[in-house]
Amino acid sequence: MKLVTFSHSGTTRIGRVDGDQVVDLAAAAPDLPTEMVSFLEAGESALEVAASCSGHALPIQDVKLCAPVLRPPKILAVGLNYADHVEETGMKRPEIPMIFNKQSTSAHPPHEAFHLPRASTALDYEGELGVVIGKRCRHVPRDRAREVIAGYTIANDVSVRDWQLRVQTMTMGKSFDTHCPMGPWIVTADDLEDPHSLDLKTWVNGDLRQSSNTKNLIFDCFSLIEHLSTAFTLEPGDLISTGTPGGVGIAMKPPQMLTEGDVVRISIDGIGEIENAVVAEPPETVLIG
């Protein structure tokens, strides 16, 4: 099952993708939550209803696809998790997962442009498999990690390289607004039984930059859940962005940073693709409250 968050006729709600249509779950099953985190928190019974209900379908071209989880409780990302990416950076292969945060405000729709920051021109792409947590959990052994996964999505760990490399935590350079395009939907775990055999490709302006397979992850999805849940509770809607393969712009000779007007497309077998242009960050200062 493919689960989406979408906007249509002035409201945002969740749906199930069937071919070229979206079943509007708010209309087809009014008792279900209409927001993805709440829906995932409702558990297996909600998933069963979403899978079985019918009618109230909208053409997918008539809706706006949003980030499947509008505001993930946590975005947890992994550095240096493919051997070829480790090699191109010249860094040492990690002995334990290299974890960093992307702020939840970086979550961004699968087909909307993301920002070239006012503060930097060192903008880069990182195509990644995303794991969406479906159950509140702690101390999950690797052999039970599959039980807590709601499904899988595509993520672009957009990176502002100069800001990233100034400090060891990397958080600022990874967390600019709009810098985690994701989607186009969540493919539920029962429909994607093996997340470790998926081709992953990234193009910039039609030029293939990254081509790998998730079998090449150094720390696989289940090991990452075991590691992360050792320290803190994972919650429904959390996104684990599992790391990027070789081929990032900063490692090219000479480096090829993204510029305004560039288009980044990322595809993963069994999930689909996302595509985002690059636009200049708006000049306005936003004051809230």
Salt bridges, closest charged atoms under 4 A:
ASP18 OD2 - ARG16 NH2 2.59
ASP24 OD2 - ARG13 NH2 2.89
GLU88 OE2 - HIS85 ND1 2.72
GLU95 OE2 - LYS92 NZ 3.98
GLU112 OE2 - LYS64 NZ 2.73
ASP124 OD2 - ARG161 NE 2.89
GLU126 OE2 - ARG161 NH2 2.84
GLU126 OE2 - LYS174 NZ 3.28
GLU147 OE1 - ARG144 NH2 2.84
ASP157 OD1 - LYS102 NZ 2.69
ASP157 OD2 - LYS174 NZ 2.88
ASP194 OD1 - HIS196 ND1 3.91
ASP207 OD2 - ARG209 NE 2.93
ASP220 OD2 - ARG142 NH2 2.21
GLU235 OE1 - LYS74 NZ 2.77
GLU235 OE2 - ARG136 NH1 3.70
ASP238 OD2 - LYS74 NZ 2.92
GLU273 OE1 - ARG265 NH1 3.21
GLU275 OE1 - ARG265 NE 3.79
GLU281 OE2 - ARG118 NH2 3.80
